[in-house]
Amino acid sequence: MATTNRERVDRGLHILADGLQGFVEREMDARAGASWRTWIDHDRGRAITRRRDGSIAWEVQPLLDTMIGNWRDVFSKTLGHAERSLVGELKDVRNRWAHQDAFSYDDTHRALDSAHRLLNAVSSAAQAREIDAMRQEVMRTMFAEQRRVQERRQTTLTLQAAPKAGLKPWREVITPHPDVATGRYLVAEFAADLAQVVRGDAGPEYGDPAEFFRRTFITTGLARLLRGAAERFSGRGGDPVVELQTNFGGGKTHSMLALYHLAGADDATALSGVDQLMADTGITSIPRARRAVFVGTSWSPGEIQRRPDGTEVQTIWGDLAWQMGGAEAYGMLANSDAQGLSPGSTLLVDLLKRHVPCLILIDEWVAFVRQLYGKTGTAAGSFETNLTFAQALSEAVKAVPGALLVASLPASDIEIGGEGGKMALSMLKNTFGRVESSWRPASAEEGYEIVRRRLFEPMTERESFGARDAVVKAYGDLYRENGAAFPSECSEAAYRQLLEKAYPIHPELFERLNTDWGALDKFQRTRGVLRLMASVINVLWESGDKSLMIMPGTLPLEDVAVHAKLLDYLEQKWDAIIAADIDGPTARALQIDRDNQNLQRYGATRRVARSIFLASAPNYAGANPGVDDRRIRLACVQPGETVGTFGDALRRLADQASYLYVDQNRYWFATQPSVTRLAADRAADLARDDVLDRLVERLRKKSPRGDFAAVHVAPDSSGEVPDEMEARLVILAPQYTHGPAT
C-alpha cells in the first residue's frame, strides 16, 4: 500500500522530535536551571506528557512550543533568525497535520526540507539523514507524477521560437549529463556533503575521485589551494593553514572535497586537471596523505562516538587523532579527550609528526562550537576549551612540515546562528587571522564554467564548436544592430566572450540568478543555480526545446519541478501570482499570446512575463524594484526574431496583468494587485446601466436646477454607439442643451 503524504509528514514529525529532544534539554539545562522540568508543563499551558518516573515523554508540539516560548532567553544564544523561522514553520506544519489538513507533494517536501535544515542546525546527524532520505523519496515521487502531468500539458510547456535560419538550437550542439537529461539529479540534489563522502554514502559525482574531478572546473582559487596542498604534502613549502570563508553556497565544501580526494589518491596526477596544475610547480608525484575530517553538523556535542575498533571518543581532538592513526594515535590524546580539556600544541606537534603528510579538514566548525556556548560538563568539552584547541592546532600545524589544516567559517548570517555563533566566529577568525592563508572563491565568469561542467557533457566535436560560435556571433550581431533596444554593454566584444563562456546558458540568466536570487538568504549561489538549472534543462530537453540558448524567457515556470525549486525561496503567495499572470493553462500571458497570432508565433508574452518575474520576484519590495525594458528584451529575444514584437507583448501585458507594476520604463511583479488593475477589474464587474444611473444621480446632485431630462450614450461620427470605456454622456437639460458633456 502506497504511503500517503500525511503519513510522511507524521513520520517526519516523529523523527524531528527524536532529533530535537537532546538539544532542547541541553539548552534548557544550561540556561534555565535544573528546575525547568518541574514547571515547563505549567508554563503557557503546554500539553507535556510525563512518564511514571516523572521524566518528560517529549512529542514534537511541546518541543517546538518550548523553543518558541524560551527563544529569547535560551535558544537565541545558539540559533539564529533562520532557525527561528524554521521552528515557526514546523509548528504550523504540526498544527495542519493535527487538524487533518491535506498535504500536497510540495507541502510535504517543504516540511521535510525545513525539518532537515533544523536538525542539521542542532547537529542531530542521524535524524537529519533519515529525514533527508524521506525528502529524496518525495522528490522522486514528485518527479514521476510531474512527468505524467507534463505529457498531458506538452502544448503549454513548449514555447514557440523562430530563431534565425541555419543556426542550431542548443540541444543539437551540447548534451546534458545523463543524470540531468533523465531527471536522476533529483536524487543527488547537487548536495556536496563532506560527511557523506567520508562515510562512503555519496554518489559517484562526489564520492568517486575520478568522476568528481572530471566534472569539476578548477577555478583560480581552487587551483591555488590544490597547488599549495601538493607543495605541503611534498615537503616543498605551501601554506600550513587555510581558512575558507565565503557566503552561503560559495564553494567551501566543494573545495574541501577536492582536497580530500587529492590527499587520498594513489596517483593524484591521474585526476583530471591535476597534472596541468602540477606542471607549474615542478612536482611530478604527490605522496598520499593521512586524512582526518570533522563536520560540525554531523556530531552532537552531547554524544560519545564509538569507532569501529571499539574506541570511544567525545571531543573533536580525540576524533581527529583516531582518524589519523587509530587507537594508537588516539591514545596520545586519550586523557585530554576523557577530561574534555584541550591538548597543548606540543602534544599536537608530536601527533602530527608521526603521521605526516596529513590533511585535517574541519567543516561547519561554528555550527558545532556554538552549541557549547554557556554550557559546562558536556562530553565535547566547553566552549572555551574548543576555541583553545583551535589555536593550539593551528600553531601545531604551522610547526610541522607536511601537515595541512583547512577549515571553513561562515560569512553569511544564515550560517552563523545566534549569540554563541557570533562569538565563536569572532574568536575563530581571530585565531586563524594569525596564521591562515587567503583563499578566493570562484568569480562570476568561473561560475559559468562550473555550472556547464556539472550539467553538460564536454563538447569534443569540431562541428559543435563551429555551431556554438555561429550562435554567439548571431547574438552579437543582434545586439550591435539594435543597440538602442538592449543594454549598452551587449554591443561590446567583451559580452560576446561572455556568451561563449556561458553557452548554452545565456549570461543574462546567470546574472539574474547570481545577483537577484543570490541575494536571498536561502539561495546557495552555486548549488542553488545548479539545482534550478538541472530542473530547467531536464524539462527543456524532454520537451524538445528549439531555442538557440537557454534564456530567462524560456524558463518553464509551469513545470512542477522548476516551479517548486523557485518557490522554495519565495513567499507561498507567489504560487497564485504565477498561475494568474505568468505561466500556466489560465495565465494572462498565455491568453494574450493566444489572442494575437503574431505574439503566439514567438510565445512572446509568456517569455516577457517569465523574464520580468525572474528579475523582480526576489527584490520586489526593495527600494528600486523592477527591471528596465532593455533588459527584458535581452532576456527574451533571439537572433531572427523581431525585437518590436516583444515590445508589443510587454505593453499588452502591462495593460492586462493583475500583479504587474510599471514605473516609467521599469517593470516588476509584486504580491498585491496593482491599483490600475484593481480599478479595471472592479469596473468590469459593474453593469452599464448601474454606472449610468449612478452618474445621473451624481450629476443631479451637482446641477443648479436638478432638472435633467435625459441621459444617454452619444453615437460617434459613424453613427455607432461607442464602447463603454469610450462613451460620452449627453446630458439633456434646459441649461445644457448646447451639447454633450463628459
ZABALUM-864744 format. One record per residue (C-alpha): x, y, z. Coordinates in Angstrom, 2 decimals, padded with zeros to 5 digits. Last residue first. Layout:
N
> px, py, pz
> X, Y, Z
...
//
This chain:
742
> px, py, pz
> -018.40, 064.05, -020.48
> -020.75, 066.85, -021.54
> -022.55, 066.91, -024.85
> -024.16, 069.94, -026.47
> -025.90, 073.31, -026.24
> -028.92, 071.95, -024.43
> -027.18, 072.20, -021.07
> -029.33, 074.80, -019.19
> -032.65, 073.20, -020.08
> -031.38, 069.66, -019.53
> -030.19, 066.94, -021.84
> -026.95, 065.46, -020.60
> -025.04, 063.61, -023.27
> -022.70, 061.07, -021.72
> -019.74, 060.14, -023.82
> -018.69, 056.52, -024.22
> -015.04, 055.49, -024.59
> -014.88, 052.72, -021.94
> -018.43, 051.67, -022.72
> -017.62, 051.08, -026.38
> -019.03, 053.55, -028.85
> -022.61, 053.64, -030.23
> -022.31, 053.64, -033.99
> -023.46, 056.66, -036.09
> -020.19, 056.93, -037.92
> -019.29, 060.17, -036.15
> -019.75, 058.60, -032.73
> -023.04, 057.89, -031.02
> -023.83, 059.60, -027.72
> -024.74, 057.48, -024.72
> -027.90, 058.72, -022.98
> -029.05, 060.85, -020.10
> -032.43, 062.50, -020.06
> -034.49, 065.50, -018.93
> -032.25, 066.65, -016.15
> -033.96, 069.15, -013.85
> -031.71, 069.49, -010.81
> -031.61, 073.29, -011.02
> -028.01, 074.07, -010.12
> -026.95, 070.51, -011.01
> -024.46, 068.85, -008.59
> -026.97, 066.49, -007.02
> -028.40, 065.62, -010.42
> -024.90, 064.94, -011.71
> -024.24, 062.33, -009.01
> -027.64, 060.71, -009.54
> -027.19, 060.64, -013.29
> -023.71, 059.16, -012.87
> -025.02, 056.49, -010.55
> -027.76, 055.55, -013.01
> -025.22, 055.39, -015.84
> -022.99, 053.03, -013.85
> -025.94, 050.82, -012.93
> -026.98, 050.65, -016.59
> -023.50, 049.51, -017.61
> -023.33, 046.73, -015.02
> -020.26, 046.83, -012.78
> -017.86, 043.87, -012.57
> -015.65, 045.20, -015.36
> -015.16, 048.41, -013.39
> -013.91, 046.39, -010.42
> -011.37, 044.60, -012.59
> -010.21, 047.85, -014.21
> -009.80, 049.58, -010.85
> -007.92, 046.63, -009.38
> -005.69, 046.53, -012.44
> -004.72, 050.15, -012.14
> -004.13, 049.77, -008.40
> -001.75, 046.84, -008.94
> -002.64, 043.50, -007.35
> -000.52, 042.64, -004.29
> 002.37, 040.14, -004.31
> 004.53, 042.11, -006.73
> 005.66, 041.72, -010.34
> 008.06, 044.27, -011.74
> 008.53, 046.65, -014.65
> 010.79, 049.67, -015.13
> 010.47, 052.02, -018.12
> 008.41, 054.72, -016.40
> 007.19, 052.96, -013.26
> 005.15, 049.87, -014.10
> 003.63, 047.26, -011.78
> 002.45, 043.79, -012.79
> 000.17, 041.88, -010.42
> -003.11, 041.87, -012.35
> -001.73, 041.66, -015.87
> -003.83, 043.40, -018.56
> -002.28, 046.73, -019.57
> 001.31, 045.86, -018.63
> 000.95, 042.55, -020.50
> -000.21, 044.36, -023.63
> 002.70, 046.77, -023.50
> 005.25, 044.00, -022.91
> 003.87, 041.91, -025.79
> 004.16, 044.90, -028.12
> 007.77, 045.41, -027.04
> 008.36, 041.72, -027.65
> 007.12, 042.03, -031.20
> 009.35, 045.06, -031.75
> 012.50, 042.94, -031.50
> 011.53, 040.76, -034.45
> 013.09, 037.31, -034.15
> 015.99, 036.08, -036.29
> 018.54, 036.20, -033.46
> 016.79, 035.53, -030.15
> 014.83, 037.97, -027.99
> 013.74, 037.21, -024.45
> 016.17, 038.11, -021.65
> 017.79, 040.95, -023.60
> 014.29, 042.29, -024.34
> 013.59, 042.41, -020.60
> 016.99, 044.01, -020.02
> 016.07, 046.83, -022.38
> 012.64, 047.25, -020.78
> 014.04, 048.04, -017.36
> 013.87, 045.65, -014.42
> 011.94, 046.12, -011.22
> 012.31, 047.35, -007.71
> 014.34, 050.33, -006.51
> 013.94, 050.49, -002.72
> 013.19, 046.81, -002.32
> 009.83, 045.05, -002.06
> 010.07, 043.38, -005.48
> 013.57, 042.09, -004.64
> 013.43, 038.31, -005.22
> 010.43, 038.49, -007.62
> 011.88, 041.14, -009.95
> 014.38, 039.67, -012.41
> 012.91, 036.18, -012.68
> 009.36, 037.51, -012.81
> 010.16, 040.07, -015.50
> 011.77, 037.40, -017.69
> 008.90, 034.96, -017.22
> 006.37, 037.62, -018.19
> 008.32, 038.60, -021.33
> 008.65, 034.97, -022.41
> 004.97, 034.40, -021.78
> 004.12, 037.47, -023.82
> 006.30, 036.44, -026.75
> 005.20, 032.84, -027.26
> 007.01, 033.51, -030.52
> 004.24, 032.70, -033.03
> 001.67, 033.43, -030.33
> 002.65, 037.09, -030.39
> 001.96, 037.40, -034.13
> -001.26, 035.38, -033.87
> -002.72, 037.53, -031.11
> -005.45, 036.17, -028.84
> -003.48, 033.05, -027.93
> -000.50, 035.16, -026.86
> -002.65, 037.33, -024.61
> -004.24, 034.25, -023.04
> -000.81, 032.77, -022.31
> 000.28, 035.96, -020.54
> -002.94, 036.09, -018.51
> -002.30, 032.63, -017.08
> -005.08, 030.04, -017.47
> -003.04, 026.98, -018.56
> 000.08, 028.01, -016.65
> 002.67, 030.74, -016.62
> 002.83, 034.44, -015.84
> -000.32, 036.26, -014.78
> -002.70, 034.19, -012.67
> -000.74, 030.96, -012.18
> 002.49, 032.78, -011.40
> 000.67, 035.07, -008.98
> -001.08, 032.16, -007.23
> 002.23, 030.42, -006.49
> 003.83, 033.71, -005.48
> 001.63, 033.59, -002.34
> 003.98, 030.93, -000.90
> 006.65, 033.52, -000.18
> 009.84, 032.90, -002.09
> 012.98, 030.74, -001.84
> 011.43, 027.27, -002.05
> 009.02, 028.77, -004.59
> 011.80, 028.71, -007.18
> 012.56, 025.00, -006.82
> 008.86, 024.09, -006.71
> 008.07, 025.82, -010.01
> 011.04, 024.22, -011.73
> 009.94, 020.75, -010.56
> 006.24, 021.21, -011.33
> 006.69, 022.75, -014.77
> 004.64, 025.93, -015.28
> 007.75, 028.07, -014.78
> 009.44, 026.71, -017.89
> 012.35, 029.22, -018.11
> 012.50, 030.11, -021.82
> 012.30, 033.87, -021.22
> 015.20, 033.78, -018.77
> 017.32, 032.28, -021.59
> 018.60, 028.82, -022.54
> 020.30, 029.35, -025.89
> 019.33, 028.80, -029.53
> 015.82, 027.74, -028.59
> 014.39, 024.53, -030.06
> 013.05, 022.95, -026.85
> 012.20, 019.27, -027.40
> 010.05, 018.80, -024.30
> 012.44, 016.33, -022.63
> 015.46, 018.60, -023.07
> 013.55, 021.68, -021.91
> 012.28, 019.89, -018.81
> 015.70, 018.42, -017.93
> 017.46, 021.71, -018.60
> 015.14, 023.63, -016.28
> 015.37, 021.07, -013.48
> 019.16, 020.98, -013.70
> 019.16, 024.78, -013.90
> 017.38, 025.11, -010.57
> 019.60, 022.72, -008.66
> 022.80, 024.02, -010.23
> 021.93, 027.67, -009.61
> 021.15, 026.95, -005.96
> 024.37, 024.96, -005.57
> 026.48, 027.77, -006.99
> 024.76, 030.58, -005.08
> 023.10, 028.91, -002.14
> 019.70, 030.59, -002.14
> 018.45, 030.50, 001.45
> 019.37, 034.08, 002.37
> 018.25, 035.70, -000.88
> 020.91, 037.88, -002.52
> 021.82, 035.06, -004.91
> 018.34, 035.33, -006.41
> 018.95, 038.85, -007.71
> 022.68, 038.82, -008.47
> 023.63, 035.21, -009.17
> 020.32, 034.05, -010.62
> 019.69, 037.21, -012.64
> 023.23, 037.37, -013.96
> 023.31, 033.69, -014.89
> 020.10, 034.14, -016.89
> 021.54, 037.25, -018.55
> 024.68, 035.28, -019.49
> 022.59, 032.95, -021.72
> 023.01, 029.27, -020.90
> 024.37, 027.16, -023.80
> 026.92, 028.75, -023.64
> 028.23, 030.75, -020.64
> 031.81, 031.17, -021.84
> 030.80, 031.94, -025.43
> 028.14, 034.45, -024.45
> 030.58, 036.07, -022.04
> 033.09, 036.48, -024.89
> 030.39, 038.22, -026.94
> 029.85, 040.49, -023.98
> 033.51, 041.50, -024.01
> 033.26, 042.48, -027.69
> 030.83, 045.29, -026.84
> 027.28, 045.66, -028.11
> 025.82, 043.97, -025.02
> 027.35, 046.65, -022.76
> 024.79, 049.22, -023.94
> 021.76, 047.36, -022.62
> 019.40, 046.38, -025.47
> 016.88, 048.14, -027.73
> 019.11, 051.14, -028.52
> 021.86, 048.89, -029.91
> 019.73, 047.03, -032.42
> 022.46, 046.17, -034.93
> 025.04, 045.54, -032.20
> 022.78, 043.39, -030.07
> 021.63, 041.24, -032.98
> 025.17, 040.93, -034.37
> 026.44, 039.65, -031.02
> 023.59, 037.15, -030.83
> 024.41, 035.92, -034.33
> 028.11, 035.64, -033.48
> 027.35, 033.51, -030.42
> 025.11, 031.23, -032.49
> 027.78, 030.78, -035.16
> 030.41, 030.11, -032.47
> 028.26, 027.35, -030.96
> 027.78, 025.67, -034.33
> 031.52, 025.80, -035.01
> 032.33, 024.38, -031.57
> 029.89, 021.54, -032.20
> 031.33, 020.84, -035.65
> 034.80, 020.47, -034.11
> 033.50, 017.61, -031.98
> 034.52, 017.40, -028.30
> 031.91, 019.34, -026.36
> 032.01, 018.34, -022.70
> 028.89, 016.68, -021.26
> 026.64, 019.17, -019.56
> 025.36, 019.95, -016.05
> 028.47, 019.91, -013.86
> 030.89, 021.30, -016.43
> 028.40, 023.97, -017.51
> 027.75, 025.09, -013.94
> 031.43, 025.37, -013.06
> 032.18, 027.03, -016.41
> 029.68, 029.80, -015.82
> 030.82, 030.16, -012.20
> 034.31, 030.97, -013.49
> 032.78, 034.09, -015.04
> 031.23, 035.13, -011.72
> 034.48, 034.56, -009.85
> 035.02, 031.38, -007.86
> 036.03, 031.70, -004.24
> 039.30, 033.29, -003.12
> 041.50, 031.90, -000.38
> 043.82, 033.75, 001.97
> 046.32, 031.84, 004.07
> 045.89, 031.44, 007.80
> 048.44, 032.09, 010.54
> 047.41, 034.94, 012.80
> 043.94, 035.50, 011.34
> 043.14, 031.90, 012.15
> 042.78, 032.60, 015.86
> 040.98, 035.93, 015.42
> 038.58, 034.37, 012.94
> 037.95, 031.55, 015.40
> 037.21, 034.08, 018.16
> 034.78, 036.12, 016.06
> 033.09, 033.05, 014.63
> 032.56, 031.52, 018.08
> 031.12, 034.77, 019.48
> 028.73, 035.14, 016.54
> 027.68, 031.51, 016.80
> 027.07, 031.76, 020.55
> 024.90, 034.85, 020.10
> 022.72, 033.25, 017.47
> 023.32, 031.35, 014.25
> 026.28, 031.85, 011.94
> 025.01, 030.02, 008.84
> 022.09, 032.29, 007.88
> 024.13, 035.34, 008.88
> 026.53, 034.83, 005.99
> 030.33, 034.55, 006.11
> 030.63, 031.06, 007.52
> 033.97, 029.51, 008.50
> 035.55, 026.55, 006.77
> 038.77, 024.96, 007.99
> 041.81, 023.64, 006.13
> 044.78, 022.33, 008.14
> 047.86, 020.99, 006.34
> 050.74, 018.97, 007.77
> 053.80, 018.20, 005.64
> 056.14, 020.45, 007.59
> 055.09, 020.61, 011.27
> 055.25, 023.98, 013.09
> 052.32, 025.57, 011.26
> 050.21, 022.54, 012.03
> 050.99, 022.93, 015.74
> 050.05, 026.63, 015.79
> 046.73, 025.97, 014.06
> 046.00, 023.08, 016.42
> 046.75, 025.05, 019.60
> 044.54, 027.97, 018.48
> 041.62, 025.74, 017.59
> 042.12, 023.77, 020.80
> 041.73, 026.95, 022.86
> 038.47, 027.56, 021.00
> 037.27, 024.11, 021.97
> 038.40, 024.67, 025.57
> 036.41, 027.92, 025.77
> 033.12, 026.48, 024.55
> 033.46, 023.59, 026.95
> 034.36, 019.98, 026.30
> 032.69, 017.52, 023.91
> 031.23, 015.42, 026.72
> 029.37, 018.44, 028.07
> 030.00, 019.45, 031.70
> 029.52, 023.18, 031.28
> 027.39, 025.28, 028.96
> 027.43, 028.98, 028.06
> 028.29, 028.37, 024.40
> 028.76, 024.67, 023.69
> 026.21, 024.64, 020.85
> 028.13, 027.48, 019.17
> 031.14, 025.16, 018.79
> 029.45, 022.74, 016.41
> 027.83, 025.17, 013.97
> 030.99, 027.31, 014.14
> 033.13, 024.40, 012.94
> 030.88, 023.65, 009.95
> 033.79, 021.94, 008.16
> 037.14, 020.92, 009.62
> 039.58, 019.24, 007.23
> 042.92, 017.96, 008.51
> 045.36, 016.71, 005.87
> 048.46, 014.67, 006.70
> 051.92, 014.06, 005.36
> 052.79, 013.38, 008.08
> 051.54, 010.98, 010.75
> 054.18, 010.80, 013.49
> 055.00, 014.50, 013.17
> 051.31, 015.36, 013.63
> 050.99, 013.63, 016.99
> 054.21, 015.18, 018.34
> 053.07, 018.62, 017.22
> 049.73, 018.02, 018.94
> 051.45, 017.21, 022.20
> 053.47, 020.43, 021.99
> 050.39, 022.46, 020.98
> 048.67, 021.59, 024.24
> 045.75, 019.19, 024.41
> 042.38, 020.86, 025.02
> 040.46, 019.56, 028.03
> 037.29, 017.47, 027.77
> 038.56, 015.19, 030.54
> 038.29, 011.96, 028.52
> 039.66, 013.59, 025.37
> 042.62, 015.17, 027.12
> 043.43, 011.85, 028.76
> 043.14, 009.94, 025.48
> 045.30, 012.35, 023.46
> 048.28, 010.07, 022.73
> 046.00, 007.05, 022.99
> 044.06, 008.33, 020.00
> 047.15, 007.81, 017.86
> 047.39, 004.18, 018.93
> 043.63, 003.60, 018.65
> 043.56, 004.64, 015.01
> 046.28, 006.73, 013.40
> 044.92, 009.83, 011.75
> 041.22, 009.15, 012.23
> 041.75, 008.45, 015.94
> 043.60, 011.75, 016.40
> 040.85, 013.70, 014.66
> 038.22, 012.09, 016.90
> 040.04, 012.81, 020.14
> 040.64, 016.41, 019.09
> 036.96, 016.93, 018.23
> 035.89, 015.58, 021.58
> 033.95, 012.52, 022.76
> 035.77, 009.45, 021.54
> 035.10, 005.79, 022.32
> 037.41, 003.23, 020.74
> 035.61, -000.01, 019.92
> 037.57, -000.78, 016.71
> 034.69, 000.50, 014.55
> 034.52, 003.86, 016.43
> 032.05, 004.64, 019.22
> 031.09, 008.33, 019.44
> 030.05, 009.88, 022.75
> 027.11, 012.26, 022.43
> 026.27, 015.63, 023.97
> 028.18, 017.70, 021.41
> 026.07, 016.24, 018.56
> 028.17, 015.23, 015.58
> 027.28, 015.54, 011.90
> 026.73, 019.30, 011.87
> 030.31, 020.05, 012.89
> 031.96, 018.05, 010.13
> 035.38, 016.73, 011.21
> 037.77, 015.12, 008.76
> 041.15, 013.46, 009.27
> 043.15, 012.37, 006.23
> 046.53, 010.70, 006.01
> 048.40, 011.81, 002.91
> 049.35, 010.03, -000.32
> 052.53, 011.45, -001.75
> 052.11, 013.75, -004.77
> 054.07, 012.96, -007.91
> 055.72, 015.02, -010.65
> 056.05, 018.30, -008.75
> 057.69, 021.02, -010.86
> 055.22, 023.57, -009.55
> 053.71, 024.78, -012.83
> 053.38, 021.23, -014.17
> 051.45, 020.30, -011.04
> 048.39, 022.19, -012.16
> 048.42, 020.56, -015.58
> 048.61, 017.10, -013.95
> 045.70, 017.94, -011.64
> 043.25, 018.71, -014.46
> 041.54, 015.32, -014.47
> 042.92, 013.03, -011.78
> 045.89, 010.92, -012.91
> 048.25, 013.36, -011.17
> 046.82, 012.25, -007.83
> 048.25, 008.75, -008.16
> 047.35, 006.73, -005.05
> 044.69, 009.34, -004.30
> 043.76, 010.15, -000.70
> 045.18, 013.69, -000.50
> 043.71, 014.76, -003.84
> 040.31, 013.28, -002.98
> 040.12, 015.17, 000.32
> 041.49, 018.38, -001.23
> 038.80, 018.34, -003.93
> 036.17, 017.56, -001.32
> 037.30, 020.55, 000.73
> 036.97, 022.81, -002.32
> 033.45, 021.54, -002.95
> 032.55, 022.19, 000.69
> 033.69, 025.81, 000.54
> 032.09, 026.63, -002.82
> 030.12, 029.81, -002.11
> 026.84, 028.18, -001.11
> 026.29, 030.55, 001.81
> 028.82, 033.38, 001.57
> 032.53, 032.74, 001.65
> 035.16, 031.82, 004.23
> 037.68, 029.06, 003.63
> 040.55, 029.36, 006.08
> 043.85, 027.81, 005.08
> 046.61, 026.74, 007.46
> 050.02, 025.30, 006.51
> 050.62, 027.34, 003.33
> 052.98, 025.59, 000.94
> 056.59, 024.65, 001.48
> 058.19, 021.97, -000.64
> 057.70, 019.00, 001.70
> 055.69, 017.02, -000.83
> 052.47, 017.16, 001.21
> 052.77, 020.96, 001.54
> 053.61, 021.52, -002.11
> 050.67, 019.37, -003.21
> 048.39, 021.21, -000.77
> 049.52, 024.60, -002.07
> 048.92, 023.51, -005.65
> 045.43, 022.32, -004.71
> 044.50, 025.60, -002.99
> 045.93, 027.76, -005.78
> 043.98, 025.76, -008.35
> 040.83, 026.06, -006.24
> 041.10, 029.86, -006.16
> 041.80, 030.17, -009.88
> 038.94, 027.81, -010.67
> 039.33, 024.11, -011.42
> 036.13, 023.10, -013.16
> 034.95, 019.89, -011.55
> 033.01, 017.26, -013.51
> 036.02, 015.09, -014.36
> 037.45, 015.83, -010.91
> 034.46, 014.25, -009.18
> 034.31, 011.34, -011.63
> 037.94, 010.42, -010.95
> 037.63, 010.87, -007.18
> 034.41, 008.84, -006.81
> 032.34, 010.15, -003.88
> 031.08, 013.43, -005.32
> 029.71, 012.62, -008.78
> 029.87, 008.94, -007.79
> 027.04, 009.26, -005.24
> 027.82, 009.79, -001.57
> 027.43, 007.17, 001.19
> 031.12, 006.29, 001.65
> 031.19, 007.64, 005.22
> 033.83, 010.23, 004.24
> 031.78, 011.25, 001.20
> 028.62, 011.62, 003.25
> 030.43, 013.76, 005.84
> 031.76, 016.07, 003.12
> 028.32, 016.70, 001.65
> 028.20, 018.23, -001.84
> 024.45, 018.32, -002.34
> 023.86, 018.51, -006.08
> 020.36, 017.19, -005.45
> 021.60, 013.59, -005.92
> 018.08, 012.15, -006.07
> 016.50, 014.90, -008.15
> 019.57, 014.76, -010.42
> 018.10, 011.50, -011.72
> 016.00, 013.60, -014.11
> 016.88, 011.71, -017.29
> 018.78, 014.53, -019.03
> 020.33, 015.74, -015.77
> 021.62, 012.34, -014.61
> 022.74, 011.59, -018.18
> 024.88, 014.75, -018.38
> 023.28, 017.28, -020.72
> 024.23, 017.24, -024.42
> 025.65, 020.15, -026.47
> 025.13, 021.24, -030.07
> 021.77, 019.84, -031.15
> 020.10, 020.75, -027.83
> 021.44, 024.31, -028.09
> 019.43, 025.03, -031.22
> 021.41, 025.07, -034.48
> 021.59, 028.22, -036.58
> 020.82, 027.99, -040.31
> 017.60, 030.00, -040.12
> 017.46, 032.70, -037.47
> 015.32, 031.84, -034.49
> 011.55, 031.41, -034.61
> 010.58, 030.05, -031.21
> 007.37, 028.51, -029.93
> 007.23, 027.75, -026.24
> 006.81, 024.20, -025.01
> 005.05, 023.73, -021.68
> 001.60, 024.66, -022.91
> 001.47, 022.09, -025.69
> 003.07, 019.38, -023.56
> 000.39, 019.62, -020.92
> -000.75, 015.98, -020.82
> 002.79, 014.63, -021.10
> 003.90, 017.10, -018.46
> 001.34, 015.80, -015.99
> 002.71, 012.28, -016.32
> 006.30, 013.50, -015.94
> 005.27, 015.57, -012.93
> 003.97, 012.49, -011.17
> 007.27, 010.68, -011.65
> 009.20, 013.72, -010.47
> 007.01, 014.23, -007.43
> 007.57, 010.58, -006.48
> 011.33, 011.02, -006.81
> 011.13, 014.23, -004.79
> 009.14, 012.50, -002.05
> 011.81, 009.78, -001.87
> 014.51, 012.45, -001.61
> 012.73, 014.06, 001.32
> 012.35, 010.71, 003.06
> 016.09, 010.05, 002.70
> 016.78, 013.55, 004.02
> 014.61, 012.91, 007.07
> 016.67, 009.82, 007.91
> 019.94, 011.69, 007.33
> 018.81, 014.55, 009.59
> 017.82, 012.02, 012.27
> 021.32, 010.55, 012.29
> 023.02, 013.96, 012.17
> 021.28, 015.74, 015.00
> 023.78, 018.61, 014.83
> 021.35, 021.32, 016.03
> 021.49, 023.20, 012.71
> 021.35, 019.94, 010.77
> 018.11, 019.03, 012.54
> 016.66, 022.43, 011.63
> 017.59, 022.10, 007.96
> 016.18, 018.58, 007.70
> 012.92, 019.63, 009.38
> 012.59, 022.50, 006.90
> 013.23, 020.12, 003.98
> 010.68, 017.65, 005.36
> 008.01, 020.35, 005.58
> 008.85, 021.75, 002.13
> 008.74, 018.29, 000.58
> 005.38, 017.56, 002.17
> 003.83, 020.86, 001.10
> 005.13, 020.44, -002.46
> 003.84, 016.86, -002.58
> 000.47, 018.13, -001.43
> -000.63, 017.82, 002.19
> -004.30, 017.64, 003.22
> -005.36, 019.10, 006.54
> -006.39, 016.71, 009.32
> -006.32, 019.41, 012.01
> -003.35, 017.76, 013.73
> -001.38, 017.76, 010.47
> -002.07, 021.44, 009.95
> -000.96, 022.14, 013.51
> 002.25, 020.14, 013.00
> 003.02, 022.02, 009.81
> 002.39, 025.35, 011.55
> 004.84, 024.34, 014.30
> 007.29, 023.41, 011.55
> 007.08, 026.92, 010.09
> 007.63, 028.54, 013.47
> 010.67, 026.36, 014.18
> 012.07, 027.06, 010.70
> 011.68, 030.80, 011.20
> 013.59, 030.61, 014.47
> 016.31, 028.62, 012.65
> 016.76, 031.44, 010.13
> 016.79, 034.05, 012.90
> 019.73, 032.45, 014.67
> 020.50, 029.50, 016.93
> 022.79, 029.11, 019.94
> 022.14, 032.04, 022.27
> 018.75, 032.57, 020.61
> 017.67, 029.27, 022.20
> 017.58, 030.31, 025.83
> 016.40, 033.77, 026.88
> 014.98, 034.99, 023.57
> 013.67, 031.66, 022.35
> 012.04, 030.37, 025.51
> 008.43, 030.24, 024.32
> 009.39, 029.35, 020.76
> 011.73, 026.52, 021.78
> 009.32, 025.17, 024.36
> 006.46, 025.29, 021.87
> 008.57, 023.35, 019.35
> 009.32, 020.66, 021.90
> 005.75, 020.73, 023.19
> 004.45, 020.05, 019.66
> 007.04, 017.43, 018.66
> 006.36, 014.98, 021.44
> 008.53, 014.54, 024.50
> 007.90, 011.96, 027.19
> 009.21, 014.11, 030.05
> 010.64, 012.38, 033.07
> 008.44, 011.98, 036.14
> 009.32, 008.34, 036.82
> 005.92, 007.24, 035.62
> 006.40, 009.02, 032.30
> 005.30, 012.56, 031.70
> 003.24, 014.11, 028.92
> 003.53, 017.81, 028.14
> 000.49, 019.79, 026.99
> 001.91, 023.30, 027.27
> -000.40, 025.69, 029.10
> 001.78, 028.78, 028.91
> 004.12, 027.38, 031.57
> 002.52, 024.56, 033.53
> 004.27, 021.83, 031.54
> 007.66, 023.56, 031.93
> 007.41, 023.95, 035.70
> 009.15, 020.91, 037.15
> 011.45, 020.32, 034.17
> 012.76, 023.87, 034.44
> 014.22, 023.18, 037.89
> 017.73, 022.33, 036.63
> 018.43, 025.88, 035.50
> 017.04, 027.85, 032.57
> 020.27, 028.43, 030.64
> 022.34, 025.26, 030.61
> 019.60, 022.77, 031.43
> 017.27, 024.39, 028.88
> 019.90, 024.16, 026.13
> 020.77, 020.56, 026.96
> 017.10, 019.53, 027.15
> 016.27, 021.16, 023.82
> 019.25, 019.54, 022.08
> 018.52, 016.07, 023.43
> 014.87, 016.22, 022.37
> 015.34, 017.81, 018.95
> 016.34, 014.70, 016.99
> 013.61, 012.44, 018.37
> 011.01, 015.16, 017.89
> 012.11, 015.63, 014.27
> 011.87, 011.89, 013.66
> 008.29, 011.90, 014.96
> 007.45, 014.95, 012.84
> 008.86, 013.24, 009.74
> 006.76, 010.15, 010.32
> 003.59, 012.23, 010.56
> 004.59, 014.23, 007.48
> 005.14, 011.02, 005.52
> 001.84, 009.60, 006.74
> 000.06, 012.78, 005.66
> 001.76, 012.48, 002.26
> 000.37, 008.99, 001.81
> 002.48, 005.83, 001.67
> 001.40, 003.38, -001.00
> 000.00, 000.00, 000.00
//
